[in-house]
Protein backbone atom coordinates (compact mmCIF):
# COMPACT_ATOMS: atom_id res chain seq x y z
CA UNK A 1 0.00 0.00 0.00
CA UNK A 2 1.30 3.44 -0.79
CA UNK A 3 1.19 6.27 1.69
CA UNK A 4 -1.83 7.82 -0.09
CA UNK A 5 -4.67 7.91 2.45
CA UNK A 6 -7.26 7.98 -0.35
CA UNK A 7 -6.02 4.80 -2.04
CA UNK A 8 -8.84 2.31 -2.63
CA UNK A 9 -7.79 -1.27 -1.91
CA UNK A 10 -10.05 -4.25 -2.59
CA UNK A 11 -9.84 -7.66 -0.97
CA UNK A 12 -11.94 -10.77 -1.53
CA UNK A 13 -14.63 -11.21 1.12
CA UNK A 14 -13.99 -14.31 3.21
CA UNK A 15 -15.34 -15.99 6.33
CA UNK A 16 -12.99 -14.03 8.61
CA UNK A 17 -14.41 -10.73 7.32
CA UNK A 18 -17.99 -11.21 8.52
CA UNK A 19 -17.81 -8.73 11.42
CA UNK A 20 -16.49 -5.99 9.12
CA UNK A 21 -18.95 -6.89 6.34
CA UNK A 22 -21.94 -6.77 8.73
CA UNK A 23 -20.79 -3.42 10.15
CA UNK A 24 -20.39 -2.01 6.64
CA UNK A 25 -23.84 -3.26 5.63
CA UNK A 26 -25.36 -1.68 8.75
CA UNK A 27 -23.67 1.62 7.91
CA UNK A 28 -25.02 1.58 4.36
CA UNK A 29 -28.60 0.32 4.65
CA UNK A 30 -31.65 0.80 6.86
CA UNK A 31 -32.23 -2.95 7.10
CA UNK A 32 -28.85 -4.48 7.83
CA UNK A 33 -27.68 -8.04 7.32
CA UNK A 34 -25.97 -9.64 10.29
CA UNK A 35 -22.87 -11.86 10.23
CA UNK A 36 -24.96 -15.05 9.96
CA UNK A 37 -26.93 -13.78 6.97
CA UNK A 38 -23.75 -12.77 5.16
CA UNK A 39 -22.10 -16.11 6.01
CA UNK A 40 -25.11 -18.00 4.59
CA UNK A 41 -24.95 -16.00 1.36
CA UNK A 42 -21.20 -16.48 1.03
CA UNK A 43 -21.63 -20.23 1.51
CA UNK A 44 -23.97 -20.50 -1.49
CA UNK A 45 -22.37 -22.03 -4.60
CA UNK A 46 -21.45 -19.27 -7.03
CA UNK A 47 -21.32 -16.48 -4.45
CA UNK A 48 -18.36 -14.18 -3.93
CA UNK A 49 -17.69 -10.70 -2.68
CA UNK A 50 -15.16 -8.03 -1.87
CA UNK A 51 -14.45 -5.41 0.74
CA UNK A 52 -13.11 -1.98 -0.15
CA UNK A 53 -10.84 0.02 2.09
CA UNK A 54 -9.90 3.66 1.69
CA UNK A 55 -6.52 3.92 3.34
CA UNK A 56 -6.88 1.68 6.37
CA UNK A 57 -10.63 2.31 6.80
CA UNK A 58 -13.33 -0.18 5.67
CA UNK A 59 -15.42 1.76 3.15
CA UNK A 60 -17.66 -0.59 1.16
CA UNK A 61 -18.64 -4.08 0.17
CA UNK A 62 -20.17 -6.07 -2.64
CA UNK A 63 -21.70 -9.54 -2.57
CA UNK A 64 -22.63 -11.36 -5.79
CA UNK A 65 -24.32 -14.63 -6.73
CA UNK A 66 -23.42 -16.06 -10.14
CA UNK A 67 -25.41 -18.91 -11.68
CA UNK A 68 -24.72 -19.98 -15.25
CA UNK A 69 -24.53 -17.02 -17.59
CA UNK A 70 -26.20 -14.62 -15.16
CA UNK A 71 -25.19 -13.00 -11.91
CA UNK A 72 -26.93 -10.79 -9.38
CA UNK A 73 -25.48 -8.20 -7.07
CA UNK A 74 -27.02 -9.13 -3.73
CA UNK A 75 -25.65 -6.02 -2.08
CA UNK A 76 -23.31 -3.19 -2.95
CA UNK A 77 -22.84 -0.44 -0.41
CA UNK A 78 -20.41 2.34 0.41
CA UNK A 79 -20.40 4.14 3.75
CA UNK A 80 -21.76 7.69 3.37
CA UNK A 81 -18.44 9.37 4.23
CA UNK A 82 -16.69 7.49 1.40
CA UNK A 83 -19.29 8.04 -1.33
CA UNK A 84 -18.43 9.90 -4.55
CA UNK A 85 -14.79 8.84 -4.27
CA UNK A 86 -14.83 5.96 -6.76
CA UNK A 87 -15.33 3.13 -4.27
CA UNK A 88 -18.55 1.74 -5.80
CA UNK A 89 -17.05 1.99 -9.28
CA UNK A 90 -13.98 0.02 -8.20
CA UNK A 91 -16.14 -2.67 -6.55
CA UNK A 92 -18.33 -2.93 -9.63
CA UNK A 93 -15.31 -3.09 -11.95
CA UNK A 94 -13.85 -5.91 -9.83
CA UNK A 95 -17.15 -7.82 -10.11
CA UNK A 96 -17.53 -7.19 -13.86
CA UNK A 97 -13.97 -8.30 -14.55
CA UNK A 98 -14.37 -11.51 -12.57
CA UNK A 99 -17.74 -12.32 -14.15
CA UNK A 100 -16.68 -11.54 -17.71
CA UNK A 101 -13.59 -13.74 -17.33
CA UNK A 102 -15.89 -16.55 -16.15
CA UNK A 103 -18.11 -16.17 -19.24
CA UNK A 104 -21.07 -14.56 -17.49
CA UNK A 105 -23.24 -12.55 -19.91
CA UNK A 106 -25.53 -10.47 -17.69
CA UNK A 107 -25.42 -8.78 -14.30
CA UNK A 108 -28.65 -7.93 -12.44
CA UNK A 109 -29.38 -5.83 -9.38
CA UNK A 110 -32.20 -4.11 -7.56
CA UNK A 111 -32.10 -0.52 -6.39
CA UNK A 112 -34.67 1.45 -4.44
CA UNK A 113 -36.81 3.49 -6.80
CA UNK A 114 -36.23 6.62 -4.68
CA UNK A 115 -32.41 6.24 -4.73
CA UNK A 116 -31.73 8.76 -7.49
CA UNK A 117 -27.96 8.83 -6.92
CA UNK A 118 -27.59 5.05 -7.29
CA UNK A 119 -29.91 4.93 -10.29
CA UNK A 120 -27.89 7.68 -12.01
CA UNK A 121 -24.63 5.86 -11.20
CA UNK A 122 -25.85 2.58 -12.69
CA UNK A 123 -27.41 4.37 -15.68
CA UNK A 124 -24.08 5.99 -16.57
CA UNK A 125 -22.52 2.52 -16.65
CA UNK A 126 -25.13 1.19 -19.06
CA UNK A 127 -27.53 -0.63 -16.75
CA UNK A 128 -31.09 -0.64 -18.10
CA UNK A 129 -34.35 -1.12 -16.25
CA UNK A 130 -35.97 -4.49 -16.92
CA UNK A 131 -38.53 -4.60 -14.14
CA UNK A 132 -40.04 -3.12 -11.01
CA UNK A 133 -40.98 -4.75 -7.70
CA UNK A 134 -43.58 -2.78 -5.72
CA UNK A 135 -43.21 -2.53 -1.93
CA UNK A 136 -39.87 -4.35 -2.03
CA UNK A 137 -37.84 -2.40 0.54
CA UNK A 138 -39.12 -1.93 4.09
CA UNK A 139 -38.62 1.56 5.43
CA UNK A 140 -39.49 3.20 8.73
CA UNK A 141 -42.22 5.15 6.93
CA UNK A 142 -43.55 2.24 4.85
CA UNK A 143 -42.13 0.55 1.79
CA UNK A 144 -40.36 1.51 -1.42
CA UNK A 145 -40.40 -0.15 -4.81
CA UNK A 146 -37.29 -1.75 -6.26
CA UNK A 147 -36.21 -1.13 -9.82
CA UNK A 148 -34.59 -4.18 -11.42
CA UNK A 149 -31.61 -3.28 -13.60
CA UNK A 150 -29.53 -5.37 -16.00
CA UNK A 151 -26.13 -4.86 -17.56
CA UNK A 152 -24.85 -6.85 -20.51
CA UNK A 153 -21.31 -7.82 -19.56
CA UNK A 154 -20.19 -7.78 -23.17
CA UNK A 155 -20.21 -3.98 -22.67
CA UNK A 156 -17.49 -4.36 -20.03
CA UNK A 157 -14.08 -3.22 -21.17
CA UNK A 158 -11.19 -4.30 -18.97
C-alpha positions in Angstrom: 0.0 0.0 0.0 1.3 3.4 -0.8 1.2 6.3 1.7 -1.8 7.8 -0.1 -4.7 7.9 2.4 -7.3 8.0 -0.4 -6.0 4.8 -2.0 -8.8 2.3 -2.6 -7.8 -1.3 -1.9 -10.0 -4.3 -2.6 -9.8 -7.7 -1.0 -11.9 -10.8 -1.5 -14.6 -11.2 1.1 -14.0 -14.3 3.2 -15.3 -16.0 6.3 -13.0 -14.0 8.6 -14.4 -10.7 7.3 -18.0 -11.2 8.5 -17.8 -8.7 11.4 -16.5 -6.0 9.1 -19.0 -6.9 6.3 -21.9 -6.8 8.7 -20.8 -3.4 10.1 -20.4 -2.0 6.6 -23.8 -3.3 5.6 -25.4 -1.7 8.8 -23.7 1.6 7.9 -25.0 1.6 4.4 -28.6 0.3 4.6 -31.7 0.8 6.9 -32.2 -2.9 7.1 -28.8 -4.5 7.8 -27.7 -8.0 7.3 -26.0 -9.6 10.3 -22.9 -11.9 10.2 -25.0 -15.1 10.0 -26.9 -13.8 7.0 -23.7 -12.8 5.2 -22.1 -16.1 6.0 -25.1 -18.0 4.6 -25.0 -16.0 1.4 -21.2 -16.5 1.0 -21.6 -20.2 1.5 -24.0 -20.5 -1.5 -22.4 -22.0 -4.6 -21.4 -19.3 -7.0 -21.3 -16.5 -4.5 -18.4 -14.2 -3.9 -17.7 -10.7 -2.7 -15.2 -8.0 -1.9 -14.4 -5.4 0.7 -13.1 -2.0 -0.2 -10.8 0.0 2.1 -9.9 3.7 1.7 -6.5 3.9 3.3 -6.9 1.7 6.4 -10.6 2.3 6.8 -13.3 -0.2 5.7 -15.4 1.8 3.2 -17.7 -0.6 1.2 -18.6 -4.1 0.2 -20.2 -6.1 -2.6 -21.7 -9.5 -2.6 -22.6 -11.4 -5.8 -24.3 -14.6 -6.7 -23.4 -16.1 -10.1 -25.4 -18.9 -11.7 -24.7 -20.0 -15.2 -24.5 -17.0 -17.6 -26.2 -14.6 -15.2 -25.2 -13.0 -11.9 -26.9 -10.8 -9.4 -25.5 -8.2 -7.1 -27.0 -9.1 -3.7 -25.6 -6.0 -2.1 -23.3 -3.2 -3.0 -22.8 -0.4 -0.4 -20.4 2.3 0.4 -20.4 4.1 3.7 -21.8 7.7 3.4 -18.4 9.4 4.2 -16.7 7.5 1.4 -19.3 8.0 -1.3 -18.4 9.9 -4.5 -14.8 8.8 -4.3 -14.8 6.0 -6.8 -15.3 3.1 -4.3 -18.5 1.7 -5.8 -17.1 2.0 -9.3 -14.0 0.0 -8.2 -16.1 -2.7 -6.6 -18.3 -2.9 -9.6 -15.3 -3.1 -12.0 -13.8 -5.9 -9.8 -17.1 -7.8 -10.1 -17.5 -7.2 -13.9 -14.0 -8.3 -14.6 -14.4 -11.5 -12.6 -17.7 -12.3 -14.2 -16.7 -11.5 -17.7 -13.6 -13.7 -17.3 -15.9 -16.5 -16.2 -18.1 -16.2 -19.2 -21.1 -14.6 -17.5 -23.2 -12.5 -19.9 -25.5 -10.5 -17.7 -25.4 -8.8 -14.3 -28.6 -7.9 -12.4 -29.4 -5.8 -9.4 -32.2 -4.1 -7.6 -32.1 -0.5 -6.4 -34.7 1.4 -4.4 -36.8 3.5 -6.8 -36.2 6.6 -4.7 -32.4 6.2 -4.7 -31.7 8.8 -7.5 -28.0 8.8 -6.9 -27.6 5.1 -7.3 -29.9 4.9 -10.3 -27.9 7.7 -12.0 -24.6 5.9 -11.2 -25.9 2.6 -12.7 -27.4 4.4 -15.7 -24.1 6.0 -16.6 -22.5 2.5 -16.6 -25.1 1.2 -19.1 -27.5 -0.6 -16.8 -31.1 -0.6 -18.1 -34.4 -1.1 -16.3 -36.0 -4.5 -16.9 -38.5 -4.6 -14.1 -40.0 -3.1 -11.0 -41.0 -4.8 -7.7 -43.6 -2.8 -5.7 -43.2 -2.5 -1.9 -39.9 -4.4 -2.0 -37.8 -2.4 0.5 -39.1 -1.9 4.1 -38.6 1.6 5.4 -39.5 3.2 8.7 -42.2 5.2 6.9 -43.6 2.2 4.9 -42.1 0.6 1.8 -40.4 1.5 -1.4 -40.4 -0.2 -4.8 -37.3 -1.8 -6.3 -36.2 -1.1 -9.8 -34.6 -4.2 -11.4 -31.6 -3.3 -13.6 -29.5 -5.4 -16.0 -26.1 -4.9 -17.6 -24.9 -6.9 -20.5 -21.3 -7.8 -19.6 -20.2 -7.8 -23.2 -20.2 -4.0 -22.7 -17.5 -4.4 -20.0 -14.1 -3.2 -21.2 -11.2 -4.3 -19.0 
